[in-house]
Amino acid sequence: MKLDIVPYKKINELYLLHIKQNRIFAYFDIPNSKKNSLKIIYPYSLYAKDVNTIKKQTLFYYFFSSLVLLFLSIFYSLYSIKPLKKALFLLDEFLKDIIHDLNTPISSILLNLKILKQSHSAEAIKRVEFSTKKIGSLYGNLEAIIKNTPLTITTINIKKMLDQKIDYFQYLYPDIIFKTNIKINTIETSHSVIDRILDNLISNACKYNRENGKISITIDEKQLIIEDTGIGIKNPKKIFRRYYKEGQRGIGLGLNIVKKLCDSLGYKIKVESMLGIGTKFKVTFK
């Protein structure tokens, strides 16, 4: 940059940027001088270099800002849809749980309706009634979950509940031998939750038992134990994982449901199993 003193320029020439002969210059007032003006000259090559630098910096900040905005947009988009994805996942889990729980009573109704077509069996009518009530109970569970109703803890006649379930499953699996050791008559728990826990555990003990197998059920103030002489479980530590199954057994939902139900009541559930020997489930009350 160069400075020069030149004769005074007219007011309309001052402060304007002039470009001539590859030079850039402008005229400015000199305080207390009416004869001269200040001429500031800037080489055009330096001007072009500065403009190019400014362009590069502008483009860099533009693309950097665009990338930051793109990242933030994607992040907040994913963050905003996360609750929706979670809700859809929970809905998917819930629907599969309900379908799984409805399978046993519906199968029982269909089986007993076939018997009723052949003979008017009072026992078959009783089974249909029991299964229908079971479906009604599942509907009540569905309604309670949709309304986010807290669990209701009441005094349950566990002996009566177990007797009814053994009677029910004994009819479906007549070759299974049931043995019970019920040391208490009542417990404080959620009727719907303990009902589903018993259904799933006893149903599995029947389905995966051997011919003329045995099921032993023990219950006292502290725990519930259901032990069978079935085919056993290869990987007991994985059995509560959702969709985990061994070979062709089940669809991998029943025991995951049981685990979630136990968690909802603060119960602890453990499994011991040996292939070809049998399986034992122990539910410890809080």
Number of C-alpha atoms within 10 A of each C-alpha: 9 9 11 10 14 12 11 19 17 9 11 7 13 16 13 12 11 12 14 8 7 10 14 18 19 17 23 18 17 14 9 7 9 11 12 16 21 19 22 16 17 17 15 16 12 13 14 11 11 12 12 12 12 12 12 12 12 12 12 12 12 12 12 12 12 12 12 12 12 12 12 12 12 12 11 12 11 12 11 11 11 12 11 11 12 11 12 12 11 12 12 11 14 15 12 14 15 16 11 17 20 16 11 18 20 16 13 20 19 12 15 21 18 11 15 16 9 9 10 11 14 10 13 20 16 13 22 21 13 18 21 16 13 20 18 12 16 18 14 13 17 15 12 13 13 9 9 9 10 8 16 11 14 12 12 16 14 21 18 12 17 19 12 13 18 22 15 17 18 15 15 18 16 12 14 22 16 17 14 16 12 16 11 13 15 16 18 14 17 16 19 17 20 17 16 19 20 17 20 19 18 21 19 17 27 26 14 19 22 19 13 12 18 19 22 17 19 16 21 17 14 10 15 17 20 21 22 27 25 26 19 21 21 14 14 14 12 13 20 21 15 16 14 18 19 14 6 7 11 15 12 18 21 25 20 18 24 21 20 15 17 19 12 12 16 12 15 14 18 14 17 15 21 16 13 14 14 22 23 21 18 17 19 18 18 9
